[in-house]
Amino acid sequence: MIEIAGLPAHILLIHAVVVLAPIAGLAAIVFAAVPRWRSQLAWPLGVLSLGLVPLSLLTAQAGEQLEETRPASALIREHAEQGDVLKAVSVVFFVVVTAALIASYDPIGRHFSFLGRLRTNRGVRLALLVLAAAAGAFFIYQSIITGHSGAASVWAA
Protein backbone atom coordinates (compact mmCIF):
# COMPACT_ATOMS: atom_id res chain seq x y z
CA MET A 1 0.00 0.00 0.00
CA ILE A 2 1.26 3.46 -0.88
CA GLU A 3 1.88 5.48 2.27
CA ILE A 4 2.92 9.05 3.01
CA ALA A 5 4.34 9.68 6.48
CA GLY A 6 2.79 6.42 7.67
CA LEU A 7 -0.71 7.28 6.44
CA PRO A 8 -2.47 5.68 3.48
CA ALA A 9 -1.70 7.92 0.50
CA HIS A 10 -5.31 7.90 -0.67
CA ILE A 11 -6.56 9.92 2.28
CA LEU A 12 -3.93 12.58 1.62
CA LEU A 13 -3.99 12.66 -2.19
CA ILE A 14 -7.77 12.85 -2.33
CA HIS A 15 -7.67 16.30 -0.78
CA ALA A 16 -5.71 17.60 -3.76
CA VAL A 17 -8.25 16.12 -6.19
CA VAL A 18 -11.22 17.40 -4.16
CA VAL A 19 -9.80 20.94 -4.20
CA LEU A 20 -8.20 21.10 -7.66
CA ALA A 21 -10.87 19.36 -9.76
CA PRO A 22 -13.63 21.89 -8.96
CA ILE A 23 -11.18 24.76 -9.46
CA ALA A 24 -10.23 23.35 -12.88
CA GLY A 25 -13.88 22.79 -13.76
CA LEU A 26 -14.80 26.34 -12.78
CA ALA A 27 -11.80 27.68 -14.73
CA ALA A 28 -13.00 25.80 -17.83
CA ILE A 29 -16.48 27.29 -17.49
CA VAL A 30 -15.11 30.82 -17.06
CA PHE A 31 -12.62 30.28 -19.92
CA ALA A 32 -15.49 29.33 -22.21
CA ALA A 33 -17.89 32.05 -21.03
CA VAL A 34 -15.64 35.11 -20.56
CA PRO A 35 -13.42 35.76 -23.60
CA ARG A 36 -11.49 38.60 -21.95
CA TRP A 37 -10.21 36.25 -19.23
CA ARG A 38 -8.94 33.58 -21.61
CA SER A 39 -5.40 34.93 -21.72
CA GLN A 40 -5.16 34.80 -17.90
CA LEU A 41 -6.81 31.39 -17.57
CA ALA A 42 -5.25 29.49 -20.49
CA TRP A 43 -2.00 28.35 -18.91
CA PRO A 44 -3.35 27.66 -15.39
CA LEU A 45 -6.26 25.72 -16.92
CA GLY A 46 -3.94 23.73 -19.16
CA VAL A 47 -1.57 22.90 -16.32
CA LEU A 48 -4.40 21.99 -13.93
CA SER A 49 -6.14 19.77 -16.47
CA LEU A 50 -2.88 18.00 -17.29
CA GLY A 51 -1.84 17.61 -13.65
CA LEU A 52 -5.19 16.21 -12.59
CA VAL A 53 -4.86 13.20 -14.88
CA PRO A 54 -1.91 11.54 -13.08
CA LEU A 55 -3.14 12.85 -9.73
CA SER A 56 -6.54 11.21 -10.25
CA LEU A 57 -4.97 7.98 -11.44
CA LEU A 58 -2.52 7.83 -8.53
CA THR A 59 -5.25 8.66 -6.02
CA ALA A 60 -7.46 5.91 -7.45
CA GLN A 61 -4.60 3.40 -7.35
CA ALA A 62 -3.90 4.29 -3.72
CA GLY A 63 -7.62 3.97 -3.02
CA GLU A 64 -7.75 0.51 -4.57
CA GLN A 65 -4.85 -0.56 -2.39
CA LEU A 66 -6.58 0.88 0.67
CA GLU A 67 -9.80 -0.89 -0.31
CA GLU A 68 -7.99 -4.25 -0.19
CA THR A 69 -7.11 -3.67 3.49
CA ARG A 70 -10.66 -2.72 4.56
CA PRO A 71 -13.74 -4.87 5.04
CA ALA A 72 -15.96 -4.84 1.97
CA SER A 73 -19.12 -2.77 2.07
CA ALA A 74 -21.65 -1.43 -0.40
CA LEU A 75 -20.57 2.15 0.37
CA ILE A 76 -16.91 1.38 -0.38
CA ARG A 77 -17.87 -0.38 -3.62
CA GLU A 78 -20.00 2.63 -4.64
CA HIS A 79 -17.09 4.97 -3.88
CA ALA A 80 -14.72 2.79 -5.92
CA GLU A 81 -17.14 2.87 -8.86
CA GLN A 82 -17.46 6.67 -8.62
CA GLY A 83 -13.64 6.89 -8.46
CA ASP A 84 -13.41 4.88 -11.68
CA VAL A 85 -15.76 7.35 -13.35
CA LEU A 86 -13.72 10.28 -12.02
CA LYS A 87 -10.55 8.81 -13.55
CA ALA A 88 -12.19 8.69 -16.96
CA VAL A 89 -13.69 12.15 -16.53
CA SER A 90 -10.25 13.61 -15.71
CA VAL A 91 -8.83 12.21 -18.95
CA VAL A 92 -11.79 13.41 -21.05
CA PHE A 93 -11.63 16.81 -19.34
CA PHE A 94 -7.95 17.14 -20.26
CA VAL A 95 -8.60 16.23 -23.91
CA VAL A 96 -11.54 18.64 -24.23
CA VAL A 97 -9.70 21.49 -22.50
CA THR A 98 -6.66 20.93 -24.70
CA ALA A 99 -8.82 21.10 -27.83
CA ALA A 100 -10.54 24.27 -26.59
CA LEU A 101 -7.18 25.88 -25.80
CA ILE A 102 -5.85 25.05 -29.26
CA ALA A 103 -8.95 26.45 -30.93
CA SER A 104 -9.46 29.59 -28.89
CA TYR A 105 -6.11 30.73 -27.46
CA ASP A 106 -3.76 31.80 -30.24
CA PRO A 107 -0.41 31.63 -28.36
CA ILE A 108 -1.05 27.90 -27.96
CA GLY A 109 -3.10 27.34 -31.11
CA ARG A 110 -0.57 28.79 -33.53
CA HIS A 111 1.70 25.82 -32.78
CA PHE A 112 -0.99 23.67 -34.36
CA SER A 113 -1.15 25.49 -37.68
CA PHE A 114 -1.26 22.13 -39.47
CA LEU A 115 -4.93 21.98 -38.41
CA GLY A 116 -5.53 24.87 -40.79
CA ARG A 117 -9.09 26.14 -41.06
CA LEU A 118 -10.33 23.56 -38.58
CA ARG A 119 -8.55 25.46 -35.80
CA THR A 120 -9.84 28.86 -36.91
CA ASN A 121 -13.42 27.85 -37.77
CA ARG A 122 -15.86 29.80 -35.53
CA GLY A 123 -18.32 26.91 -35.35
CA VAL A 124 -15.65 24.47 -34.23
CA ARG A 125 -14.33 26.99 -31.69
CA LEU A 126 -17.80 27.61 -30.28
CA ALA A 127 -18.57 23.89 -30.09
CA LEU A 128 -15.30 23.22 -28.27
CA LEU A 129 -15.91 26.06 -25.81
CA VAL A 130 -19.41 24.76 -25.05
CA LEU A 131 -18.00 21.27 -24.66
CA ALA A 132 -15.25 22.58 -22.35
CA ALA A 133 -17.83 24.34 -20.16
CA ALA A 134 -19.96 21.18 -20.03
CA ALA A 135 -16.91 19.05 -19.23
CA GLY A 136 -15.97 21.51 -16.48
CA ALA A 137 -19.44 21.34 -14.97
CA PHE A 138 -19.45 17.53 -15.10
CA PHE A 139 -15.94 17.39 -13.59
CA ILE A 140 -17.16 19.50 -10.66
CA TYR A 141 -20.23 17.29 -10.28
CA GLN A 142 -18.29 14.03 -10.47
CA SER A 143 -15.64 15.17 -7.98
CA ILE A 144 -18.38 16.14 -5.51
CA ILE A 145 -20.26 12.86 -5.98
CA THR A 146 -17.07 10.82 -5.63
CA GLY A 147 -15.93 12.77 -2.59
CA HIS A 148 -19.33 12.48 -0.95
CA SER A 149 -19.48 8.72 -1.48
CA GLY A 150 -15.99 8.41 0.03
CA ALA A 151 -16.91 10.50 3.05
CA ALA A 152 -20.12 8.50 3.50
CA SER A 153 -18.14 5.24 3.40
CA VAL A 154 -15.81 6.48 6.14
CA TRP A 155 -18.31 8.15 8.43
CA ALA A 156 -20.94 5.40 8.15
CA ALA A 157 -18.45 2.80 9.42
Helices and strands as residue ranges (DSSP letters): E 3-4, E 7-8, H 9-33, G 35-37, H 38-69, H 74-104, H 106-109, G 110-115, H 117-120, H 122-155
